Amino acid sequence: MTLIARDLSHIWHPCSQMKDYEKFPPIKIKRAYGSYLELTDGKKVIDAISSWWCKSLGHGYPELKAALLRQVEHYEHVISANTCQEILIELSEKLALLCPGLNKVFYASEGACAIEIAIKMSLHTRKIMGEQGRKQIMALQNSYHGETLLALSISDMELYREPYQDWLLPVIFLQGIPYVTSEIDPLWQDCGSYWPNIEDQLNQYADTLSAIIVEPIVQGAGGMLIYSQDFLKRLRSWTLKHSVHLIADEIMTGLGRTGYALACQHAQIKPDFICLGKGLTSGWLPMSAVLTTSNIYQIFYDDYDKGKSFLHSHTFSGNALAAAIALEVLKILEEKQIYQKVREKQKLLSQLMFEVAQSTQRLMRIRGIGAIISADLVLESHQKKQRCGYQVFQNAVKLGALLRPLGNTIYWLPPLNIELKTLLSLKEITIQAINQTFKN
Ligand SMILES: Cc1ncc(COP(=O)(O)O)c(C=O)c1O
């Protein structure tokens, strides 16, 4: 039996129509290093999307391996309820510095778990405080926060929601977001012309909202859409004025992706909750975390019989191996000045994507910030139902890059430390993959 036959006999791959694999089988990974995947036939493929946006320092980063092995010498995992573990203390002390004031850390494993926790904490505080009228959650149009039912409820993604409509919780989606293509767009600094419409929508729910959740600055799965930092600033002021919690889902944007430790820094805001995941361990092990304030924490803090405890748990909450790696990731990001380097790389990424657009004449609405650059395929009406993005993906893989377009949005979200020569190859492959898709 071939490797592929064995794979398809048992594995139900995520986010896939399994029948697609009959014509385009999964690529056979042998190993991975830096920004490359090496296939069993020896071919090298650029990981242009950091393996679903998590391999922020690329594959096989030596210091992370060393940190993992150091921790293995002590222990791998111990229940984190009722135990005190130095590795978790050290990590939490570091995380508490990311956004001064958000100094309480609750650990989980997947990103969606962090989202559930933040939402549950917000709703739970309202119950404890007797604010029974505040039961609603608002998210933004084009939002994405994960796949569990609560996370999907607050995700404005028809494709993923549709089969589960009957089970999703009611959520309000804020419309009319001031999208920009870069920080040069005047809307980035001032979205005053959009604000009255937004404020009208917000004001309707001023007394009934528990929280508003946002992907700060960049909405990932919604199409790598970038919005005005001024909008985020104004939204934060509004939430403070009306005692509504702001939850920043930094699962994709956090820890360097937009050129800062947190995307919230673009707007110089402090939310009530920050969710981290993906790059927290640079994709070595599943770990997510929710940071929140002492104020929120104190609402739950009381004698047990008062019934205020936050009794949420995940088996791998505070996994020691993941914590050891996360701690090392934070050190590397700082010591190697990765945030600053990402800001320097931003211009290069957009220049290269502009070259792809010029060469193919098939891209529009190029947009980018930090180490994210995206653009939409220009399609004629008969091409709109032809899964052109999927064809670009197939061509790119054959040519040596794992691009995984979001529908018809082409994007690069490479490891933050990707080398120049790899980016230049990525550009060439993207050009060829697009040209091959539209050659007839
Ligand atoms: C912004 C955002 N939030 C939440 C999630 C869910 O994270 P996970 O897939 O780890 O559950 C994702 C995943 O892509 C994401 O991009």
The ligand as a Gaussian input file, in Angstrom:
#p B3LYP/6-31G(d) Opt

LIG

0 1
 C       -7.781000      35.104000      14.605000
 C       -7.954000      33.667000      14.937000
 N       -8.587000      33.332000      16.061000
 C       -8.762000      32.044000      16.416000
 C       -8.300000      31.019000      15.625000
 C       -8.514000      29.588000      16.055000
 O       -7.305000      29.025000      16.459000
 P       -7.150000      27.420000      16.477000
 O       -7.186000      26.988000      15.033000
 O       -5.820000      27.202000      17.109000
 O       -8.283000      26.891000      17.265000
 C       -7.645000      31.322000      14.439000
 C       -7.154000      30.253000      13.560000
 O       -6.825000      30.441000      12.417000
 C       -7.460000      32.680000      14.079000
 O       -6.857000      33.037000      12.960000

